[in-house]
Amino acid sequence: MHRIFVSLIAFLLYGGGAFGGNGNMPKADTTVGKRQHTDAPLLTKNILTFAPIRVLENAYGFGIGLEHFTGKNGALSIYVPIVSTYDVTSGSRPRRNQTTYVMPGLKFYLSKPATKIKCAIGPSLLLGVGQTVEYDEFRAKPAEPVQKTVLGTLVNTSVNINPFPHIYYGFELGCGFTYFEKVGDRNIGAQSLVQFGFNFGYRF
């Protein structure tokens, strides 16, 4: 009986430490998992976009693009879309345009990084190269195609919607002006610019 009593005292003094010193089971440490979940970024840093609808310079087309987020919280991104547009006009001098644009720019996001709907605003440059063919009502055949070159700048607003970690879609609307536009030998000069796009894509 004495030995049983001594063994019980020794268990309470030394063996009970494994149970937190008070006879209770120790609580599981869940802070590690929480820290990992909190520190992990909500979204990835790149978006590969496809725009089935693009409107630019009164022409319709489509485009692709790449957006890369910089900084720790993703409040700034570099966005480079490439757009191809087609424009066919009628009248006494029908015209057919095909132009490819590159519009590198920046996006400054106004929403918090953890939100799934993010709004942004930012500037972009515009470089367009293409061909224009003008038809004359007095000619049986169209004129030879001439080179078209456009340089300009835009201020864009956009909305990014991320319903899932790797799925993205959004809208863009921008306005600006061209400071150089040349068609053949004619320098058209400054013109207003408006662009709109609907995008969807994959985040990685």
Steps between C-alpha positions, in 0.01 A plus 500: 500500500788732587662430162176580315471832684862597420452410133187719482685798651789457253258487205327821610833682546688382193267323261235770528736749332424334167141609552584866557564466876129510586388159383343637182594404146706773326321709240603459140710785362294638214691826464738358239219416261338835563823687431547315176146572393528869588838555338418309181396728214136484407570524127789425267721766342427450128190508282488376142201672341290457188262771381228373263361855479717806444395841373772750408507795258144423382610149400418158642737217573649266758815480704730318739705635788721433798475669839770466764449617859792654686553583864409307811128579497444508123382862493696571179512302179658520155245429227585439133202429271525436126189582299411435137210701353310504172295785361293501180318821403265569213412812302644677200851404615475165679795409715639186659739522795696233681713620789695327775558693824738450790402690816751459787390666821467501877206422728464646848249292697271687737354195678656288773709205382272243665186606313374297207376811315775756440484838328801665338600811310815574306668640188608315190677574175358402163689391190301387199619374164282382215372550149218702347338437165275772356257433218405763243156491339660593168741208507423142415765379743600619846810708550821349624517455878689769689680486831333629816693598814346627824661624822294610798429477870204385710374506856321174579267389774444130554319251720653159576268226627656182641226248591759221539877506568594431135202648314475865403270723299466874481417817313705794374410850391750763394522836329784707365638644178743435218788743459617340175292321237622455147320321216715473190640849436229675702563611858155500659612658826348474847182301537294391800524137613249276676553135574289232666570135569353193664765254619522161658803292575714277719699598807831328567 
